[in-house]
């Protein structure tokens, strides 16, 4: 595969071409997918477990006797886990816990004026559903990234699902994160079951977790159908941007690009550098490694979405990055922390040559559920706050009430909200009569 025609010199192209360069691969939700998902949602809504069994057999080729995993199977999942894998999972769990515990917000309790007490208290979302995709390999990391903040947030009812057969590694990882209720179901039907509830599967308040186009479409549809149901985010294809200088190791950069490109055929990777020599060395390395990779088919597709852009300097590269708002951004440059304040839009940033994106996917401690498709301009990655909600409280004494009486009555009069004003005036009259107790 030849990629040299993917090199672009930023200051030689017009603004329209620059915009086209930073476009993501086109996301098309096919009408067939929308229609199929709608049918599945309706079937689960009206026929519950019967339809869940039907789709599990049709789509996952698995005949199951019940949806929930038996508790005894959970307890035995620890037995067959290799010791090296177990240690790796526990290390990742420890780091993720440490980082997310520090995200706890302090409740607020202040007097804005004497006699006017305002508070903000934090409360966990009561019931959540965690979706763990199936596939060729169990996504242990996704179990950790979703389960750990749910546990720290003290969500009362946490349910996890994954397409059958669920691996012992998934069961083990869920169990050590405090998950006791695990369901063998996948695809749009699993999202529907969590959204509507069935005899065996509880209805939840919020659904988390990535998935294929059917899962994403199901999340989109149920969010629009059910007013009191929330989802974490609608994730697009994975993406990585690297800013590298002449001192960067070209092998490091090439492998970082490949590591993100291998996620799927519609992933996108972009390299920005003022060093044409580095870019060419990276491309040569990528060409060489794709030929040998067992993921050659995926990489051949995704690398077509790649961009190699020559910039004038690091500052120009950062401006481009802020326009693109990447899910992952690697600064493989000298003194990367000195440029950090200039980064305005990114899901997660990796500083220096020893911080590959791989560490964020697994064990550094940050969460790997991140905004994609440019939504990092306004959205953040998954964190503890996504599993919580906040309630504000106000309590006024008579003297506090009098301090803001005029402000509220003037503003409510101006907005022509008569009852608002009268709710103030009737209290004011009581106080003017010396009646402080009601």
PyMOL commands that set and color helices and strands:
alter all, ss='L'
color gray80, all
select helices_A, chain A and resi 4-6+10-12+15-21+31-60+71-76+83-101+140-152+168-176+187-196+213-225+250-261+276-292+296-305+314-324+336-342+357-362+375-377+384-387+398-414+418-432
alter helices_A, ss='H'
color red, helices_A
select strands_A, chain A and resi 7-9+108-113+116-124+127-132+157-162+181-184+206-208+230-231+239-244+268-273+307-310+328-332+348-351+388-396
alter strands_A, ss='S'
color yellow, strands_A
deselect
rebuild
show_as cartoon
